[in-house]
Amino acid sequence: MAASEALFDAVRGLTERDLVVALVCGGGSALLPAPPEGLTLAEEQALNRALLASGAPIGVMNAIRKHASRIKGGRLAAACAPARVVSLIVSDVPGDDPAQVASGPTVPDAVDARAALAMIEAWKIALPETVLAHIRSAASAAPDPRDPVFARNEVHVIASARISLEAAAARAGAQGVPAVILSDAIEGEARDVGRVHAALAREVACRNRPFVAPVVMLSGGETTVTLRGDGGRGGRNTEFLLAFAQAVDGLEGIHALAADTDGIDGTEDNAGAFADGTSAGRLRASGHDAMTALARNDAWGAFDQLGDLFIPGPTGTNVNDFRAILVRPEGHG
């Protein structure tokens, strides 16, 4: 909260001759709490807990929380007026909409309160009544992107999942492994996305279609996890990978990495994990079960048991999730 106030102090009293350069990346939503008048920090925290537990995609979460903030949704850029604002953005959102990164402190979008309320209802998000009342009120109205106050501003996306996947594909190619990029904007339930990726890996391993092994399939985006269990330790990339491991159980030649590019998957100390066709079997041999772990949202616990967590530490960047699935021809270990 002190940082949010410091930013407002820094841009107070600027003139049209001033230039503000805003460096924005994913994670900014969490680092810029600024509850509007009538709401407390505890209520903004409750809003975020409800959003994270809902399974809603990141675009929906950002669209809702910008209506319960004094700084998100372009409000910081509006506070800079009449100065010109140039935003340089490292995108961690599928589709690279700059208004979604860090809930857009310097980039407004067109999602109004009515649309935000419809999202809350559609995703059955249980928000505190005080937060709902605020979003329903005129006080929550976010800046309109067409407002002349933003006319001289510029927005540039300077890093993204697409760029990271293209770099990974080039590195694989240099090592003699053909690479295909499935998409840089995959969203959905982590376990469901994991099973779809597993089905594709099985098809390649068993039938050499739609790609011929050896091949590494790359994808990015940001999956979500709907909390179902109690007391589990997880993260969207480990949950993706646990469902993936279960679906390729017993198959040789399939190896996968799923990780968050910022080095932290959820709230634990790992970026993600590794899995292959032996993971589910090794888990059973240790007295655990993939299905039970998934039911508890305890993917972290499962991969910790196997010793297959990926813990590189914070990377200093954030362009959402990175997934690499290597399929080798049968007998090539």
N, C-alpha and C positions, 0 to 999 in steps of 0.2 A: 504494500500500500504506500509505503514511503517512496518507493521507486516511481510509482504512478504519479504521485504528487510532484516529485522532482522533475519529471518530464513536463508536466503542465507548467511548472515554474520556469523551465528552460525556454519555453516557446511563448511565454506571456509578453505582450507588448512589442511583437515583431512588426515590421513594416513591409510594404510591397517590394522593397529593395533587398530584403533578406531571403536567403535560401536555406531550407531545412533538408538535410539528407537523412532519410530514415533507413536504417538497416534492420530488416525484419526477417525472422525465421520462425519455424514451428517451435512451440513451447512458450511463445509469447503470451498466449491466453492465460497460462498459469502464473506467469511472472508479472502480470499487470492487473491485479485485482483493484477494482475501483467501483464499489457498490454505489448506485445512485441514491439520491436523497430518499429516505424512507426505508432503505434496506441496509442490513448489516453485513459485515464480512462473513459471519456465520451463515447467513442466508445465501450469500453467493457461493460459499463452499458447499452448502447443501444442494444447490442447483447443479453444481459440477458433479457431485457424487451421483445424483440421480441420472444425469446425462451419461456418465461413464458406465453405469450399470444397465442402461436401457438397451444396448445393442444398436442404437441409432448410428448411421454413418456420420463421419466427421462434419460434412456439410450441414447436416441437420443440427448437430450440436452447436456449431459456430453460429448458425442463423438464430438459434434460440438465445444463447448466452449474450449475444451482442445487444439484446433488448433489455438486459439487466446490468448495464455497465455505463460508466461515464466516459470510458476511454476507447472501447471497441467500436466496430462498425463505422470507422471514419471519423470518430469524434476527436481524436488527437489531431488529425489533419485540419479539421475545422477550427480547432483551438489555435493553430498556427497562422490562420488568416490575419492579414492579407498577404503573408509571405508565401512563396512558392515552395511546394514540397516535392522532392524526388524520392521515391521509394525503391530501394534495391532489395529484392525479395528472394530468399532461399525457400523454395516451395516444398512443403511436406504433405500436400493434399492432392488426392487424385484429380487429374484434370488441370492442375496448376492455376486455379482461379485465385489471383492475388488477394481478393477480398476475403478469402477463407483462411489464409495463413495468419496465425496468431489472432484469429477473429477480426482481422483487418483494422488495426488501430489507425492506419493512415489511408485505408482504401475502403470507401463505402460500397454497399451493394443494394440491390433493389428489393430485398426480402423485407416486407413490412410486418408489423405486429400481428395482423390478421393471419398472414401466412405462417408466422412462427407459432401461433396458437393452434393452427390446423396441424402442424407437425407434432406438437405436444400431444394432441388428441390421437393422431394416427399411430404414434409410437407408444402410446399409453405411458407417458413419462410422468411419474408421481412427483410433482414439484410442491414446495411449501406454498400454502395459500397466499402468503404475503408476496411471493415472487409472481405467482399467477396474476394477482390483482394489479401488480405494477405493470406487467406486460400488457394487460387489458387497458391500462390507462393511457391517456395521451402523453404522459411524461416519458413513456418508453420509446417514442417515435425516434427512429434512427435517421441520420442525415440521408438525404436523397442524392444519389450520384450525379443527378443533373443540376444540383445546386451550383450557382456561379462561383461559390467559394472554392470549388475544386477545379475550376476551368483551366488554371495554369499548371496544375500538378502533372507529374509524370510517374509511371509505374513500369518497372523492368524486373522480370523474373530472371535471375542470374544463375541459378542452380536448381535442379529438379531431379525427380526419380528417372525421367527419361534420359538425362545426361549420365546418371550413374549406371543405368542399365546398358547404355551404349558403350561406356567405358569397360564394363565387365565383359560384354560380348567381344570387344576388341582384344582384351586380355586372354580370353578363352581361345580365340582364333589364333593368337600368337603362340599358344601352346599346342596347337594342332587339333583343338576340339571345336567342331562347328557349334555355333550358338544361335538360338532363336529367342526373340523377345516376344512373349505372349501378350503382354500389355503393361503399361506403367500406371494404370488407373483401376486396378481390381479392388472392389469393395465387397462387403457381405460378411456373414458369420464366419469367423476364422476356421471353425471345424468343417463347415460346408465347403469353403474355398479349398481347404486342405484335401478333402475327399475328391474334389474335381481335379485338382492337380495330380493326385495319386492315380486317378482313372486314366489320365493322359499319359503318365509315366508307364503304367501297365501296358497300355496300347503300344507304346514305342518298344518296350522290352519284349513283349510277346509277339507282336505282329509287324514291327518296323513301320508303323504308320501313326500319325501323319508325318512323323519324322523318322529318319534312319539313324540308328545308334552307330557310333557314339554321338551324343548330342547333349548339350546343356541347355535346359529351358529356363529362361529368366523371366521374372515378373516383379512388379512393384504395385504400389497402391497402399491402402490402409484398411485392413479388416477390422472387425469389431467383435467383442465378446459380450454376450448376454449372460449375466451372472445367474447361475442356477444352483451352484453348490454352496457349502458353508465351510469357511475356513481354508479353502484351497489357495495355493499360491500359483499364479499363472502369468499371463501376458499373452497378447494376441498371436505372436509368432510361435511361442512354444505350444499354444493350443492348436494352431494350424498344423504344426509338425507332428503333434501326438495323433491327431486324426489321420494325417498322411501316413504315419508309421503303421497304424492299425490297418489301413487299406492296402499297404504293399507288403504285409506280413508274409515272410517266407520267400519273397522274390529276390533273386540275386541281381547284382549289377545296377541297382538303383540307390543313389545317395543324394541326400538333400540338406540344404542349409536354409533356414529362415531366420531373419534377424532384423531388428530395427536399426536404421543407419545412424541413430544418435548414440548407440551403444547401450541403451537401457530399454528393455522390453517390459513396459508396464511400470511396476514399482520395485522390481527386484534388481539384482546386481548383474544380470546377464543381458546380452543383446538378443539372444535367441538360443538355438540349439542345432545339433546335427542329428540326422536320422537315416536309417537305411532299412533294408528288408529284414534285418535281424533285431531291430529295436524292440518290437512288440514281444518277440520270443524271449529276449534277454530280460525284459521287464517281468514276464510271467515267471521266469526262472528265479527271479529275486523275491518272489512272493507278492508281486503287485500285478495290477491289471490296467490296461490302457482304458478300457471302457469305464471302469470305476473312477479313474483319475479324471477323465473327461467330465463325468457326471458331477464331480466336485470342483471343476475348474482348477485342477491341481496339476497342470502340465509341467510347471516348474519342478514340483516334487518328483514327477516321473523321470524327467531328464537328469535331475540331480542324482537320483538313485542310480542311473546308468553311467554317470560321469560324462555326459554328453552335452552339458551346457556350453554355450559359446560366450566367453566373458572377455571381450577386448578392452573394456573400460570405455569411458566417454570418448567419442570420436571428434567432437568439435563441429559437427555438421548434422543436419537433419533433413533428409529428403524422403521420409517415410520408410516403408518396409522394403526389404530386399530378399528375394527368394531365388535360389539356384538349385535346379534338380538335374543331376548328371545321370544319364542312362548309358551304360556301357554294353557292348555286345556280350552275349552269354559266354561265360568262360574267361572273361577278361578281368575278373577280380576287382 
